[in-house]
Amino acid sequence: MNCNISKYLYEVSDPYSLGDAMNFIETARYDFISHRAIHFGVDYNIKPVSENLGFVGILSIRNIDMIKKEQLLHIGLDSNIGEGE
């Protein structure tokens, strides 16, 4: 993961290691099963295909409280998106 993404993510170490990624995937799976959070990868695709950036960040809805109808929204995107346009 690009360090420009990882430094802005919620509870993520910088630099971001493969072990960190594996831990995030396992936590995301548990969060989804327990209805505590849902996480989405952000894929940036534009035309022509040669300019596609691919994975550029994460959007997470965390600490979901179904009773109070409250949650936290976390968005972590690469700061280089849109440069030169």
PDB file with one MODEL, atoms N, CA, C and O in Angstrom:
MODEL        1
ATOM      1  N   MET A   1       0.848  -1.171   0.000  1.00  0.00           N
ATOM      2  CA  MET A   1       0.000   0.000   0.000  1.00  0.00           C
ATOM      3  C   MET A   1       0.892   1.231   0.000  1.00  0.00           C
ATOM      4  O   MET A   1       1.925   1.269   0.668  1.00  0.00           O
ATOM      5  N   ASN A   2       0.485   2.212  -0.742  1.00  0.00           N
ATOM      6  CA  ASN A   2       1.181   3.478  -0.826  1.00  0.00           C
ATOM      7  C   ASN A   2       1.176   4.164   0.539  1.00  0.00           C
ATOM      8  O   ASN A   2       0.137   4.205   1.198  1.00  0.00           O
ATOM      9  N   CYS A   3       2.317   4.703   0.978  1.00  0.00           N
ATOM     10  CA  CYS A   3       2.379   5.345   2.299  1.00  0.00           C
ATOM     11  C   CYS A   3       1.484   6.572   2.367  1.00  0.00           C
ATOM     12  O   CYS A   3       1.081   6.973   3.458  1.00  0.00           O
ATOM     13  N   ASN A   4       1.163   7.181   1.224  1.00  0.00           N
ATOM     14  CA  ASN A   4       0.253   8.328   1.222  1.00  0.00           C
ATOM     15  C   ASN A   4      -1.163   7.913   1.600  1.00  0.00           C
ATOM     16  O   ASN A   4      -1.949   8.748   2.048  1.00  0.00           O
ATOM     17  N   ILE A   5      -1.496   6.651   1.428  1.00  0.00           N
ATOM     18  CA  ILE A   5      -2.795   6.136   1.861  1.00  0.00           C
ATOM     19  C   ILE A   5      -2.717   5.724   3.321  1.00  0.00           C
ATOM     20  O   ILE A   5      -3.545   6.140   4.132  1.00  0.00           O
ATOM     21  N   SER A   6      -1.724   4.906   3.661  1.00  0.00           N
ATOM     22  CA  SER A   6      -1.678   4.314   4.996  1.00  0.00           C
ATOM     23  C   SER A   6      -1.538   5.336   6.110  1.00  0.00           C
ATOM     24  O   SER A   6      -2.047   5.106   7.207  1.00  0.00           O
ATOM     25  N   LYS A   7      -0.872   6.449   5.873  1.00  0.00           N
ATOM     26  CA  LYS A   7      -0.669   7.408   6.955  1.00  0.00           C
ATOM     27  C   LYS A   7      -1.956   8.105   7.380  1.00  0.00           C
ATOM     28  O   LYS A   7      -2.000   8.711   8.451  1.00  0.00           O
ATOM     29  N   TYR A   8      -3.011   8.030   6.553  1.00  0.00           N
ATOM     30  CA  TYR A   8      -4.271   8.676   6.907  1.00  0.00           C
ATOM     31  C   TYR A   8      -5.350   7.691   7.363  1.00  0.00           C
ATOM     32  O   TYR A   8      -6.440   8.118   7.744  1.00  0.00           O
ATOM     33  N   LEU A   9      -5.078   6.410   7.332  1.00  0.00           N
ATOM     34  CA  LEU A   9      -6.080   5.425   7.710  1.00  0.00           C
ATOM     35  C   LEU A   9      -6.218   5.316   9.214  1.00  0.00           C
ATOM     36  O   LEU A   9      -5.277   5.591   9.957  1.00  0.00           O
ATOM     37  N   TYR A  10      -7.387   4.916   9.653  1.00  0.00           N
ATOM     38  CA  TYR A  10      -7.714   4.766  11.063  1.00  0.00           C
ATOM     39  C   TYR A  10      -6.953   3.581  11.644  1.00  0.00           C
ATOM     40  O   TYR A  10      -7.072   2.463  11.143  1.00  0.00           O
ATOM     41  N   GLU A  11      -6.182   3.813  12.681  1.00  0.00           N
ATOM     42  CA  GLU A  11      -5.453   2.766  13.391  1.00  0.00           C
ATOM     43  C   GLU A  11      -4.579   1.919  12.469  1.00  0.00           C
ATOM     44  O   GLU A  11      -4.603   0.691  12.545  1.00  0.00           O
ATOM     45  N   VAL A  12      -3.813   2.568  11.604  1.00  0.00           N
ATOM     46  CA  VAL A  12      -2.949   1.846  10.674  1.00  0.00           C
ATOM     47  C   VAL A  12      -1.520   2.338  10.851  1.00  0.00           C
ATOM     48  O   VAL A  12      -1.269   3.540  10.940  1.00  0.00           O
ATOM     49  N   SER A  13      -0.590   1.392  10.901  1.00  0.00           N
ATOM     50  CA  SER A  13       0.812   1.765  11.074  1.00  0.00           C
ATOM     51  C   SER A  13       1.389   2.315   9.772  1.00  0.00           C
ATOM     52  O   SER A  13       0.902   2.016   8.682  1.00  0.00           O
ATOM     53  N   ASP A  14       2.432   3.122   9.912  1.00  0.00           N
ATOM     54  CA  ASP A  14       3.124   3.684   8.758  1.00  0.00           C
ATOM     55  C   ASP A  14       4.608   3.437   8.987  1.00  0.00           C
ATOM     56  O   ASP A  14       5.163   4.036   9.908  1.00  0.00           O
ATOM     57  N   PRO A  15       5.285   2.601   8.217  1.00  0.00           N
ATOM     58  CA  PRO A  15       4.817   2.006   6.971  1.00  0.00           C
ATOM     59  C   PRO A  15       3.866   0.833   7.193  1.00  0.00           C
ATOM     60  O   PRO A  15       3.877   0.190   8.243  1.00  0.00           O
ATOM     61  N   TYR A  16       3.066   0.578   6.205  1.00  0.00           N
ATOM     62  CA  TYR A  16       2.043  -0.454   6.245  1.00  0.00           C
ATOM     63  C   TYR A  16       2.641  -1.748   5.714  1.00  0.00           C
ATOM     64  O   TYR A  16       3.079  -1.803   4.565  1.00  0.00           O
ATOM     65  N   SER A  17       2.665  -2.793   6.542  1.00  0.00           N
ATOM     66  CA  SER A  17       3.308  -4.051   6.170  1.00  0.00           C
ATOM     67  C   SER A  17       2.282  -5.083   5.691  1.00  0.00           C
ATOM     68  O   SER A  17       1.075  -4.881   5.820  1.00  0.00           O
ATOM     69  N   LEU A  18       2.781  -6.184   5.142  1.00  0.00           N
ATOM     70  CA  LEU A  18       1.908  -7.286   4.733  1.00  0.00           C
ATOM     71  C   LEU A  18       1.168  -7.843   5.946  1.00  0.00           C
ATOM     72  O   LEU A  18      -0.007  -8.194   5.837  1.00  0.00           O
ATOM     73  N   GLY A  19       1.829  -7.929   7.091  1.00  0.00           N
ATOM     74  CA  GLY A  19       1.179  -8.390   8.320  1.00  0.00           C
ATOM     75  C   GLY A  19       0.028  -7.474   8.726  1.00  0.00           C
ATOM     76  O   GLY A  19      -1.009  -7.943   9.195  1.00  0.00           O
ATOM     77  N   ASP A  20       0.215  -6.161   8.543  1.00  0.00           N
ATOM     78  CA  ASP A  20      -0.857  -5.202   8.825  1.00  0.00           C
ATOM     79  C   ASP A  20      -2.050  -5.462   7.904  1.00  0.00           C
ATOM     80  O   ASP A  20      -3.200  -5.416   8.340  1.00  0.00           O
ATOM     81  N   ALA A  21      -1.771  -5.734   6.640  1.00  0.00           N
ATOM     82  CA  ALA A  21      -2.844  -6.004   5.679  1.00  0.00           C
ATOM     83  C   ALA A  21      -3.606  -7.271   6.060  1.00  0.00           C
ATOM     84  O   ALA A  21      -4.836  -7.297   6.004  1.00  0.00           O
ATOM     85  N   MET A  22      -2.882  -8.319   6.446  1.00  0.00           N
ATOM     86  CA  MET A  22      -3.538  -9.571   6.836  1.00  0.00           C
ATOM     87  C   MET A  22      -4.402  -9.357   8.079  1.00  0.00           C
ATOM     88  O   MET A  22      -5.506  -9.895   8.167  1.00  0.00           O
ATOM     89  N   ASN A  23      -3.908  -8.577   9.036  1.00  0.00           N
ATOM     90  CA  ASN A  23      -4.674  -8.276  10.240  1.00  0.00           C
ATOM     91  C   ASN A  23      -5.932  -7.483   9.894  1.00  0.00           C
ATOM     92  O   ASN A  23      -7.004  -7.753  10.437  1.00  0.00           O
ATOM     93  N   PHE A  24      -5.808  -6.505   8.996  1.00  0.00           N
ATOM     94  CA  PHE A  24      -6.966  -5.713   8.584  1.00  0.00           C
ATOM     95  C   PHE A  24      -8.029  -6.594   7.930  1.00  0.00           C
ATOM     96  O   PHE A  24      -9.218  -6.446   8.212  1.00  0.00           O
ATOM     97  N   ILE A  25      -7.608  -7.506   7.061  1.00  0.00           N
ATOM     98  CA  ILE A  25      -8.557  -8.395   6.368  1.00  0.00           C
ATOM     99  C   ILE A  25      -9.301  -9.267   7.379  1.00  0.00           C
ATOM    100  O   ILE A  25     -10.518  -9.423   7.280  1.00  0.00           O
ATOM    101  N   GLU A  26      -8.588  -9.833   8.343  1.00  0.00           N
ATOM    102  CA  GLU A  26      -9.229 -10.682   9.359  1.00  0.00           C
ATOM    103  C   GLU A  26     -10.183  -9.854  10.221  1.00  0.00           C
ATOM    104  O   GLU A  26     -11.295 -10.293  10.513  1.00  0.00           O
ATOM    105  N   THR A  27      -9.752  -8.664  10.627  1.00  0.00           N
ATOM    106  CA  THR A  27     -10.611  -7.793  11.426  1.00  0.00           C
ATOM    107  C   THR A  27     -11.835  -7.360  10.634  1.00  0.00           C
ATOM    108  O   THR A  27     -12.940  -7.319  11.175  1.00  0.00           O
ATOM    109  N   ALA A  28     -11.649  -7.035   9.356  1.00  0.00           N
ATOM    110  CA  ALA A  28     -12.767  -6.617   8.506  1.00  0.00           C
ATOM    111  C   ALA A  28     -13.790  -7.741   8.370  1.00  0.00           C
ATOM    112  O   ALA A  28     -14.995  -7.489   8.380  1.00  0.00           O
ATOM    113  N   ARG A  29     -13.323  -8.963   8.245  1.00  0.00           N
ATOM    114  CA  ARG A  29     -14.233 -10.114   8.140  1.00  0.00           C
ATOM    115  C   ARG A  29     -15.036 -10.264   9.428  1.00  0.00           C
ATOM    116  O   ARG A  29     -16.251 -10.460   9.381  1.00  0.00           O
ATOM    117  N   TYR A  30     -14.369 -10.175  10.577  1.00  0.00           N
ATOM    118  CA  TYR A  30     -15.069 -10.282  11.863  1.00  0.00           C
ATOM    119  C   TYR A  30     -16.049  -9.121  12.049  1.00  0.00           C
ATOM    120  O   TYR A  30     -17.178  -9.324  12.496  1.00  0.00           O
ATOM    121  N   ASP A  31     -15.612  -7.893  11.702  1.00  0.00           N
ATOM    122  CA  ASP A  31     -16.494  -6.721  11.817  1.00  0.00           C
ATOM    123  C   ASP A  31     -17.766  -6.897  11.001  1.00  0.00           C
ATOM    124  O   ASP A  31     -18.854  -6.544  11.454  1.00  0.00           O
ATOM    125  N   PHE A  32     -17.627  -7.445   9.795  1.00  0.00           N
ATOM    126  CA  PHE A  32     -18.784  -7.649   8.922  1.00  0.00           C
ATOM    127  C   PHE A  32     -19.737  -8.694   9.502  1.00  0.00           C
ATOM    128  O   PHE A  32     -20.949  -8.485   9.536  1.00  0.00           O
ATOM    129  N   ILE A  33     -19.188  -9.807   9.952  1.00  0.00           N
ATOM    130  CA  ILE A  33     -20.009 -10.883  10.522  1.00  0.00           C
ATOM    131  C   ILE A  33     -20.745 -10.407  11.770  1.00  0.00           C
ATOM    132  O   ILE A  33     -21.894 -10.786  11.997  1.00  0.00           O
ATOM    133  N   SER A  34     -20.089  -9.580  12.577  1.00  0.00           N
ATOM    134  CA  SER A  34     -20.685  -9.121  13.836  1.00  0.00           C
ATOM    135  C   SER A  34     -21.516  -7.840  13.672  1.00  0.00           C
ATOM    136  O   SER A  34     -22.047  -7.315  14.650  1.00  0.00           O
ATOM    137  N   HIS A  35     -21.628  -7.343  12.438  1.00  0.00           N
ATOM    138  CA  HIS A  35     -22.408  -6.137  12.139  1.00  0.00           C
ATOM    139  C   HIS A  35     -21.831  -4.894  12.808  1.00  0.00           C
ATOM    140  O   HIS A  35     -22.560  -3.937  13.071  1.00  0.00           O
ATOM    141  N   ARG A  36     -20.540  -4.902  13.083  1.00  0.00           N
ATOM    142  CA  ARG A  36     -19.889  -3.755  13.719  1.00  0.00           C
ATOM    143  C   ARG A  36     -19.347  -2.758  12.712  1.00  0.00           C
ATOM    144  O   ARG A  36     -19.248  -1.567  13.006  1.00  0.00           O
ATOM    145  N   ALA A  37     -18.991  -3.239  11.513  1.00  0.00           N
ATOM    146  CA  ALA A  37     -18.392  -2.357  10.513  1.00  0.00           C
ATOM    147  C   ALA A  37     -18.462  -3.012   9.145  1.00  0.00           C
ATOM    148  O   ALA A  37     -18.655  -4.221   9.022  1.00  0.00           O
ATOM    149  N   ILE A  38     -18.300  -2.187   8.124  1.00  0.00           N
ATOM    150  CA  ILE A  38     -18.167  -2.684   6.758  1.00  0.00           C
ATOM    151  C   ILE A  38     -17.110  -1.832   6.069  1.00  0.00           C
ATOM    152  O   ILE A  38     -17.061  -0.616   6.254  1.00  0.00           O
ATOM    153  N   HIS A  39     -16.276  -2.474   5.284  1.00  0.00           N
ATOM    154  CA  HIS A  39     -15.141  -1.803   4.657  1.00  0.00           C
ATOM    155  C   HIS A  39     -15.211  -2.005   3.145  1.00  0.00           C
ATOM    156  O   HIS A  39     -15.582  -3.078   2.668  1.00  0.00           O
ATOM    157  N   PHE A  40     -14.851  -0.968   2.406  1.00  0.00           N
ATOM    158  CA  PHE A  40     -14.850  -1.016   0.946  1.00  0.00           C
ATOM    159  C   PHE A  40     -13.493  -0.560   0.438  1.00  0.00           C
ATOM    160  O   PHE A  40     -12.914   0.389   0.967  1.00  0.00           O
ATOM    161  N   GLY A  41     -12.990  -1.228  -0.579  1.00  0.00           N
ATOM    162  CA  GLY A  41     -11.808  -0.747  -1.286  1.00  0.00           C
ATOM    163  C   GLY A  41     -12.252   0.232  -2.356  1.00  0.00           C
ATOM    164  O   GLY A  41     -13.315   0.065  -2.954  1.00  0.00           O
ATOM    165  N   VAL A  42     -11.443   1.251  -2.598  1.00  0.00           N
ATOM    166  CA  VAL A  42     -11.755   2.249  -3.621  1.00  0.00           C
ATOM    167  C   VAL A  42     -10.825   2.019  -4.798  1.00  0.00           C
ATOM    168  O   VAL A  42      -9.603   2.091  -4.667  1.00  0.00           O
ATOM    169  N   ASP A  43     -11.420   1.741  -5.950  1.00  0.00           N
ATOM    170  CA  ASP A  43     -10.695   1.460  -7.178  1.00  0.00           C
ATOM    171  C   ASP A  43     -10.958   2.609  -8.144  1.00  0.00           C
ATOM    172  O   ASP A  43     -12.111   2.862  -8.494  1.00  0.00           O
ATOM    173  N   TYR A  44      -9.916   3.309  -8.580  1.00  0.00           N
ATOM    174  CA  TYR A  44     -10.061   4.490  -9.430  1.00  0.00           C
ATOM    175  C   TYR A  44      -9.759   4.111 -10.872  1.00  0.00           C
ATOM    176  O   TYR A  44      -8.604   3.873 -11.225  1.00  0.00           O
ATOM    177  N   ASN A  45     -10.786   4.055 -11.697  1.00  0.00           N
ATOM    178  CA  ASN A  45     -10.633   3.676 -13.097  1.00  0.00           C
ATOM    179  C   ASN A  45     -11.103   4.808 -13.996  1.00  0.00           C
ATOM    180  O   ASN A  45     -12.214   5.319 -13.858  1.00  0.00           O
ATOM    181  N   ILE A  46     -10.229   5.185 -14.919  1.00  0.00           N
ATOM    182  CA  ILE A  46     -10.564   6.207 -15.903  1.00  0.00           C
ATOM    183  C   ILE A  46     -10.138   5.697 -17.273  1.00  0.00           C
ATOM    184  O   ILE A  46      -9.418   4.703 -17.373  1.00  0.00           O
ATOM    185  N   LYS A  47     -10.574   6.363 -18.307  1.00  0.00           N
ATOM    186  CA  LYS A  47     -10.159   6.000 -19.660  1.00  0.00           C
ATOM    187  C   LYS A  47      -9.096   6.984 -20.113  1.00  0.00           C
ATOM    188  O   LYS A  47      -9.251   8.166 -19.804  1.00  0.00           O
ATOM    189  N   PRO A  48      -8.049   6.621 -20.804  1.00  0.00           N
ATOM    190  CA  PRO A  48      -7.727   5.269 -21.255  1.00  0.00           C
ATOM    191  C   PRO A  48      -7.253   4.377 -20.099  1.00  0.00           C
ATOM    192  O   PRO A  48      -6.808   4.860 -19.058  1.00  0.00           O
ATOM    193  N   VAL A  49      -7.363   3.087 -20.314  1.00  0.00           N
ATOM    194  CA  VAL A  49      -7.054   2.104 -19.276  1.00  0.00           C
ATOM    195  C   VAL A  49      -5.618   2.239 -18.782  1.00  0.00           C
ATOM    196  O   VAL A  49      -5.342   1.938 -17.620  1.00  0.00           O
ATOM    197  N   SER A  50      -4.699   2.684 -19.631  1.00  0.00           N
ATOM    198  CA  SER A  50      -3.296   2.813 -19.227  1.00  0.00           C
ATOM    199  C   SER A  50      -3.115   3.829 -18.096  1.00  0.00           C
ATOM    200  O   SER A  50      -2.080   3.824 -17.431  1.00  0.00           O
ATOM    201  N   GLU A  51      -4.101   4.699 -17.867  1.00  0.00           N
ATOM    202  CA  GLU A  51      -4.012   5.705 -16.817  1.00  0.00           C
ATOM    203  C   GLU A  51      -4.725   5.295 -15.532  1.00  0.00           C
ATOM    204  O   GLU A  51      -4.743   6.062 -14.569  1.00  0.00           O
ATOM    205  N   ASN A  52      -5.316   4.091 -15.501  1.00  0.00           N
ATOM    206  CA  ASN A  52      -6.014   3.646 -14.295  1.00  0.00           C
ATOM    207  C   ASN A  52      -5.042   3.549 -13.131  1.00  0.00           C
ATOM    208  O   ASN A  52      -3.930   3.042 -13.276  1.00  0.00           O
ATOM    209  N   LEU A  53      -5.470   4.039 -11.980  1.00  0.00           N
ATOM    210  CA  LEU A  53      -4.637   4.004 -10.784  1.00  0.00           C
ATOM    211  C   LEU A  53      -4.864   2.744  -9.956  1.00  0.00           C
ATOM    212  O   LEU A  53      -4.044   2.404  -9.104  1.00  0.00           O
ATOM    213  N   GLY A  54      -5.985   2.045 -10.204  1.00  0.00           N
ATOM    214  CA  GLY A  54      -6.287   0.857  -9.420  1.00  0.00           C
ATOM    215  C   GLY A  54      -6.679   1.212  -8.002  1.00  0.00           C
ATOM    216  O   GLY A  54      -7.399   2.184  -7.775  1.00  0.00           O
ATOM    217  N   PHE A  55      -6.203   0.419  -7.041  1.00  0.00           N
ATOM    218  CA  PHE A  55      -6.561   0.628  -5.641  1.00  0.00           C
ATOM    219  C   PHE A  55      -5.983   1.944  -5.136  1.00  0.00           C
ATOM    220  O   PHE A  55      -4.773   2.162  -5.201  1.00  0.00           O
ATOM    221  N   VAL A  56      -6.859   2.828  -4.626  1.00  0.00           N
ATOM    222  CA  VAL A  56      -6.401   4.139  -4.152  1.00  0.00           C
ATOM    223  C   VAL A  56      -6.825   4.442  -2.722  1.00  0.00           C
ATOM    224  O   VAL A  56      -6.468   5.497  -2.197  1.00  0.00           O
ATOM    225  N   GLY A  57      -7.573   3.555  -2.075  1.00  0.00           N
ATOM    226  CA  GLY A  57      -7.941   3.844  -0.700  1.00  0.00           C
ATOM    227  C   GLY A  57      -9.015   2.933  -0.140  1.00  0.00           C
ATOM    228  O   GLY A  57      -9.391   1.925  -0.738  1.00  0.00           O
ATOM    229  N   ILE A  58      -9.498   3.327   1.038  1.00  0.00           N
ATOM    230  CA  ILE A  58     -10.500   2.545   1.758  1.00  0.00           C
ATOM    231  C   ILE A  58     -11.579   3.477   2.297  1.00  0.00           C
ATOM    232  O   ILE A  58     -11.297   4.587   2.750  1.00  0.00           O
ATOM    233  N   LEU A  59     -12.811   3.003   2.239  1.00  0.00           N
ATOM    234  CA  LEU A  59     -13.933   3.667   2.888  1.00  0.00           C
ATOM    235  C   LEU A  59     -14.475   2.675   3.906  1.00  0.00           C
ATOM    236  O   LEU A  59     -14.810   1.543   3.555  1.00  0.00           O
ATOM    237  N   SER A  60     -14.565   3.095   5.173  1.00  0.00           N
ATOM    238  CA  SER A  60     -15.037   2.216   6.239  1.00  0.00           C
ATOM    239  C   SER A  60     -16.174   2.872   7.005  1.00  0.00           C
ATOM    240  O   SER A  60     -16.119   4.058   7.329  1.00  0.00           O
ATOM    241  N   ILE A  61     -17.193   2.094   7.287  1.00  0.00           N
ATOM    242  CA  ILE A  61     -18.258   2.506   8.197  1.00  0.00           C
ATOM    243  C   ILE A  61     -18.058   1.641   9.425  1.00  0.00           C
ATOM    244  O   ILE A  61     -18.225   0.422   9.370  1.00  0.00           O
ATOM    245  N   ARG A  62     -17.693   2.286  10.560  1.00  0.00           N
ATOM    246  CA  ARG A  62     -17.288   1.551  11.759  1.00  0.00           C
ATOM    247  C   ARG A  62     -18.154   1.931  12.944  1.00  0.00           C
ATOM    248  O   ARG A  62     -18.914   2.898  12.902  1.00  0.00           O
ATOM    249  N   ASN A  63     -18.020   1.144  14.003  1.00  0.00           N
ATOM    250  CA  ASN A  63     -18.739   1.387  15.261  1.00  0.00           C
ATOM    251  C   ASN A  63     -20.231   1.582  15.016  1.00  0.00           C
ATOM    252  O   ASN A  63     -20.842   2.519  15.531  1.00  0.00           O
ATOM    253  N   ILE A  64     -20.802   0.690  14.229  1.00  0.00           N
ATOM    254  CA  ILE A  64     -22.224   0.774  13.887  1.00  0.00           C
ATOM    255  C   ILE A  64     -23.055   0.453  15.124  1.00  0.00           C
ATOM    256  O   ILE A  64     -22.901  -0.604  15.736  1.00  0.00           O
ATOM    257  N   ASP A  65     -23.930   1.374  15.476  1.00  0.00           N
ATOM    258  CA  ASP A  65     -24.855   1.197  16.598  1.00  0.00           C
ATOM    259  C   ASP A  65     -26.257   1.180  16.016  1.00  0.00           C
ATOM    260  O   ASP A  65     -26.802   2.223  15.655  1.00  0.00           O
ATOM    261  N   MET A  66     -26.842  -0.020  15.925  1.00  0.00           N
ATOM    262  CA  MET A  66     -28.164  -0.177  15.306  1.00  0.00           C
ATOM    263  C   MET A  66     -29.271   0.454  16.149  1.00  0.00           C
ATOM    264  O   MET A  66     -30.303   0.846  15.604  1.00  0.00           O
ATOM    265  N   ILE A  67     -29.082   0.561  17.451  1.00  0.00           N
ATOM    266  CA  ILE A  67     -30.090   1.149  18.332  1.00  0.00           C
ATOM    267  C   ILE A  67     -30.104   2.674  18.193  1.00  0.00           C
ATOM    268  O   ILE A  67     -31.149   3.274  17.941  1.00  0.00           O
ATOM    269  N   LYS A  68     -28.943   3.281  18.359  1.00  0.00           N
ATOM    270  CA  LYS A  68     -28.846   4.744  18.274  1.00  0.00           C
ATOM    271  C   LYS A  68     -28.801   5.257  16.831  1.00  0.00           C
ATOM    272  O   LYS A  68     -28.946   6.453  16.577  1.00  0.00           O
ATOM    273  N   LYS A  69     -28.597   4.325  15.893  1.00  0.00           N
ATOM    274  CA  LYS A  69     -28.457   4.658  14.475  1.00  0.00           C
ATOM    275  C   LYS A  69     -27.301   5.640  14.263  1.00  0.00           C
ATOM    276  O   LYS A  69     -27.429   6.656  13.580  1.00  0.00           O
ATOM    277  N   GLU A  70     -26.168   5.288  14.880  1.00  0.00           N
ATOM    278  CA  GLU A  70     -24.953   6.082  14.762  1.00  0.00           C
ATOM    279  C   GLU A  70     -23.824   5.207  14.222  1.00  0.00           C
ATOM    280  O   GLU A  70     -23.844   3.987  14.378  1.00  0.00           O
ATOM    281  N   GLN A  71     -22.848   5.838  13.591  1.00  0.00           N
ATOM    282  CA  GLN A  71     -21.678   5.151  13.079  1.00  0.00           C
ATOM    283  C   GLN A  71     -20.598   6.178  12.773  1.00  0.00           C
ATOM    284  O   GLN A  71     -20.858   7.381  12.749  1.00  0.00           O
ATOM    285  N   LEU A  72     -19.389   5.691  12.541  1.00  0.00           N
ATOM    286  CA  LEU A  72     -18.276   6.538  12.139  1.00  0.00           C
ATOM    287  C   LEU A  72     -17.923   6.221  10.697  1.00  0.00           C
ATOM    288  O   LEU A  72     -17.904   5.057  10.296  1.00  0.00           O
ATOM    289  N   LEU A  73     -17.649   7.241   9.931  1.00  0.00           N
ATOM    290  CA  LEU A  73     -17.249   7.082   8.539  1.00  0.00           C
ATOM    291  C   LEU A  73     -15.781   7.469   8.422  1.00  0.00           C
ATOM    292  O   LEU A  73     -15.386   8.566   8.815  1.00  0.00           O
ATOM    293  N   HIS A  74     -14.984   6.566   7.883  1.00  0.00           N
ATOM    294  CA  HIS A  74     -13.559   6.811   7.683  1.00  0.00           C
ATOM    295  C   HIS A  74     -13.263   6.686   6.196  1.00  0.00           C
ATOM    296  O   HIS A  74     -13.633   5.698   5.562  1.00  0.00           O
ATOM    297  N   ILE A  75     -12.595   7.688   5.648  1.00  0.00           N
ATOM    298  CA  ILE A  75     -12.205   7.662   4.240  1.00  0.00           C
ATOM    299  C   ILE A  75     -10.708   7.900   4.170  1.00  0.00           C
ATOM    300  O   ILE A  75     -10.207   8.911   4.663  1.00  0.00           O
ATOM    301  N   GLY A  76     -10.005   6.976   3.562  1.00  0.00           N
ATOM    302  CA  GLY A  76      -8.562   7.130   3.363  1.00  0.00           C
ATOM    303  C   GLY A  76      -8.250   6.991   1.890  1.00  0.00           C
ATOM    304  O   GLY A  76      -8.388   5.907   1.324  1.00  0.00           O
ATOM    305  N   LEU A  77      -7.827   8.082   1.261  1.00  0.00           N
ATOM    306  CA  LEU A  77      -7.513   8.066  -0.169  1.00  0.00           C
ATOM    307  C   LEU A  77      -6.094   8.545  -0.401  1.00  0.00           C
ATOM    308  O   LEU A  77      -5.571   9.366   0.353  1.00  0.00           O
ATOM    309  N   ASP A  78      -5.475   8.028  -1.451  1.00  0.00           N
ATOM    310  CA  ASP A  78      -4.143   8.459  -1.862  1.00  0.00           C
ATOM    311  C   ASP A  78      -4.199   9.945  -2.205  1.00  0.00           C
ATOM    312  O   ASP A  78      -5.081  10.375  -2.949  1.00  0.00           O
ATOM    313  N   SER A  79      -3.275  10.725  -1.677  1.00  0.00           N
ATOM    314  CA  SER A  79      -3.291  12.168  -1.898  1.00  0.00           C
ATOM    315  C   SER A  79      -2.885  12.559  -3.324  1.00  0.00           C
ATOM    316  O   SER A  79      -2.989  13.732  -3.681  1.00  0.00           O
ATOM    317  N   ASN A  80      -2.428  11.612  -4.144  1.00  0.00           N
ATOM    318  CA  ASN A  80      -2.012  11.921  -5.507  1.00  0.00           C
ATOM    319  C   ASN A  80      -3.143  11.805  -6.533  1.00  0.00           C
ATOM    320  O   ASN A  80      -2.909  12.034  -7.720  1.00  0.00           O
ATOM    321  N   ILE A  81      -4.352  11.459  -6.111  1.00  0.00           N
ATOM    322  CA  ILE A  81      -5.455  11.303  -7.046  1.00  0.00           C
ATOM    323  C   ILE A  81      -5.752  12.645  -7.694  1.00  0.00           C
ATOM    324  O   ILE A  81      -5.894  13.657  -7.009  1.00  0.00           O
ATOM    325  N   GLY A  82      -5.843  12.646  -9.010  1.00  0.00           N
ATOM    326  CA  GLY A  82      -6.208  13.858  -9.741  1.00  0.00           C
ATOM    327  C   GLY A  82      -5.056  14.764 -10.090  1.00  0.00           C
ATOM    328  O   GLY A  82      -5.269  15.792 -10.732  1.00  0.00           O
ATOM    329  N   GLU A  83      -3.839  14.426  -9.695  1.00  0.00           N
ATOM    330  CA  GLU A  83      -2.702  15.284 -10.037  1.00  0.00           C
ATOM    331  C   GLU A  83      -2.488  15.308 -11.545  1.00  0.00           C
ATOM    332  O   GLU A  83      -2.539  14.272 -12.209  1.00  0.00           O
ATOM    333  N   GLY A  84      -2.253  16.470 -12.062  1.00  0.00           N
ATOM    334  CA  GLY A  84      -1.977  16.609 -13.490  1.00  0.00           C
ATOM    335  C   GLY A  84      -3.211  16.671 -14.358  1.00  0.00           C
ATOM    336  O   GLY A  84      -3.088  16.736 -15.581  1.00  0.00           O
ATOM    337  N   GLU A  85      -4.383  16.655 -13.782  1.00  0.00           N
ATOM    338  CA  GLU A  85      -5.612  16.722 -14.586  1.00  0.00           C
ATOM    339  C   GLU A  85      -6.074  18.134 -14.714  1.00  0.00           C
ATOM    340  O   GLU A  85      -7.093  18.395 -15.354  1.00  0.00           O
TER     341      GLU A  85
ENDMDL
END
